[in-house]
Amino acid sequence: MEREILNIGGMSCAACAKRIEKAVSKLEGIESVNVNFAAEKAALLYNPLKLDIAEVKKTIKKIGYEVLDFSAKNAQETEKIRKEKEIKTLKRKLIISASFVLPLLYIAMAPMIKSLALPFPKMLMPMDFPLVYGLIQLALILPIIAAGNKFYSIGFKNLLSASPNMDSLIAVGTSAAFIYSLYNIFQIILGYAHAVESLYFETAGAIIVLILLGRYLEALSKGRTNEALKKLMELAPKTAALLENGIEKEIPIDKVLPGDIIIVRPGAKIPVDGFIEEGQSAVDESMLTGESMPIDKMPGDIVYGATMNINGLIRFKASKTGEGSALAQIIKLVEQAQGEKAPIAQIADIVCGYFVPAVCLIAILAAASWFAASSLGAVTLPMGKTPIEFSLIIFISILVIACPCALGLATPTAIIAASGRGAENGILFKNGAALEAMCKIDSIVFDKTGTITEGKPSVTDIVASDGIEKNFLLQIAASAEKGSEHPLGKSIVYEAQKKGLKLLALENFQNIAGRGIKALIKGQTVLAGNRKFMGENNISFDGFGMVLETLSEAGKTPMLLAVDGKLAGVIAVADILKKSSKTAIETIHKMGIKTFMITGDNKKTAEAIAAQCGIKNILAEVMPQDKAFEIKKLQSEGHKTAMIGDGINDAPALAQADIGIAIGGGADIALESASIALMRSDLTDVPTAIKLSKKTVRIIKQNLFWAFGYNVLGIPVAAGILYIFGGPLLNPIFAAAAMSLSSISVLLNALRLKRFKSI
């Protein structure tokens, strides 16, 4: 199976998205298709052996929509230009139509204007010059219809193919008003002057202008929901400084190849991913990780494209460029999340599939019922209205007030805004389902090493014998260990370097496997190793028994040091807790979520780490292949479980959990086994992800409630239910305004997610 995301043009409402899904899903080889109306994208999962993607594009074009092919090289810029062009076109059409609708409305209100003593030419009075009055209105409505030409070209085409959409409703409603008004102009020509009272050109014109206004505001709002992704796309620099044969030259970023040597000066952006070969600097990685503090980088460290080099000149070897870079993977993940639907969207999808045909049927039945009732005298008509005019108002109002757009926008706009905001905070949701499911989690299982802890040993305690300074003890231990490759020895050397201690020269270095090391430093014999090693060399550690026991119980590894046959002290090394772990787990507990720690370490070490961070449920001495079984056991007890691990040896458990969360940095986060990727190795992002999920689902529910509620209440009002009980009859112009406002309200509600703050 292969995944493909297509850019779709020409959709006007959720019914269009549903139509594309229906047509494409019929093709052999399609596993799934999700069309996102708000993002204007189609996410496909298909079998390339059974189906060519060209066939999918052909099918989409055949039913009247565009497939926008952007080359990978300029996709971001082309998409941006297309969106800007669309907004400009809508703005131009809105200005043109509004400039004609204002005088049209002014003329249509002639009798009211006269009674208010406002300036009005006598020759335009309907009763005095009915034909002039009608023809001028006709002249004013034609440019408005031209500005809204897409409603008719798309709407009637879809209607004739038995797949009506929102444009079909607008086209039929405004055409009914226009044709009836045109008929009455012919009646005036034939001498029936009273037909001047039955012109509805201003209704058709006002509806088109209000719908164009709604579409324009909708386009602006949809653009704002995806600002986070746009910012990510615009981050990468356009050029790179390539070092070739000792000569530096500037080349376009898309010409950089893996293995190229790149130079980055202070204040410049790093063009591609790579490993530092020379120089050191602080790098601002906030755009990738959300981490506000710059990260110190040394030779051997990885740097990521689009991050900012702060204060030092660095030379690095490019490792990943183009689609393989961390930034490209993040953009791909966010686009994937935005293209796929959350389960909650299925309700709206089902409704949208039947909505427009149902509205057309309701409009016809309601108009016919009112026409029959008023013709038979069963109801009293509004003053000056004939049965046909009355039923026409009902027909147009129902068609125009119905709004599948609000239903279609309810879920995807919230998903787009939330996934973009998450990316800004270093939290990547791979799909809408993960974003929705995160708020339902009641248990979280944490891998220990590299997740709760730093994943590498660090010096935690230095206990020196009487008369010996701690720094001296650390200095001789680091001097003895500087030739060692053992992780514990490396951590002692690193601690000494961090404190600025000078390493001493050593002679006769011996490494005794499984015991320790022996060397001469400044003529003194230094031993460093475990208790067994000290015992074999007749070194007494009386007085240190309690210290050693306490350190071991805390899950730390003690290393004893002896100088010239006497114990000099103990240095303890352990995989220490991350700074964020305790705070994050406390926050998760406050949310009412149960926590577990899973590890292959012995129970004593596991208990020590768990006690430090506040986790009471411990699963110790679990082999990597058994972690998935432990997750399954929790699920069988009814728990909605999330698993957090490094995404490598934890892959089976990440895949088994209801939500798999990979924690790590850079390109390593895009792991197939996880549903959510955290770019920083910071556990406070976990409660932030839960909080974002809860807020997103709450906004989706609000949007769906408003969209359903609006249609459930609006359509009966348009059908004249209030009029039956002596209430007002809804004017089609107000129906058009309400329809546009319903979509905009849903978009504005989703935009509140842009103000989301991390924990």
Secondary structure, DSSP 4 states (H G I P E B T S, - for coil): -EEEEEEEE---SHHHHHHHHHHHHTSTTEEEEEEETTTTEEEEEE-TTT--HHHHHHHHHHTT-EEE---TTTHHHHHHHHHHHHHHHHHHHHHHHHHHHHHHHHHHTHHHHHHTT----GGG-TTTSHHHHHHHHHHHHHHHHHHTHHHHHHHHHHHHTT---HHHHHHHHHHHHHHHHHHHHHHHHTT-GGGGGG--HHHHHHHHHHHHHHHHHHHHHHHHHTHHHHHHHTTS-SEEEEEETTEEEEEEGGG--TT-EEEE-TTPBP-SEEEEEE--EEEE-HHHH---S-EEE-TT-EE-TT-EE-SS-EEEEEEE-GGGSHHHHHHHHHHHHHHSPPTTHHHHHHHHHHHHHHHHHHHHHHHHHHHHHHHTTSSPPPTT--HHHHHHHHHHHHHHH--HHHHHHHHHHHHHHHHHHHHHTTEEESSHHHHHHGGG--EEEEEIIIIIEEEEEEEEEEEEPTT--HHHHHHHHHHHHTT--SHHHHHHHHHHHHTTPPPPPEEEEEEETTTEEEEEETTEEEEEE-HHHHHHTT---TT-HHHHHHHHHTT-EEEEEEETTEEEEEEEEEEEEPTTHHHHHHHHHHTT-EEEEE-SS-HHHHHHHHHHHT--EEE-S--GGGHHHHHHHHHHTT--EEEEE-SSTTHHHHHHSSEEEEE--GGGG--TT-SEEESSS-TTHHHHHHHHHHHHHHHHHHHHHHHHHHHHHHHHHHTTHHHHTT-PPPPHHHHHHHHHHHHHHHHHHHHGGGG----
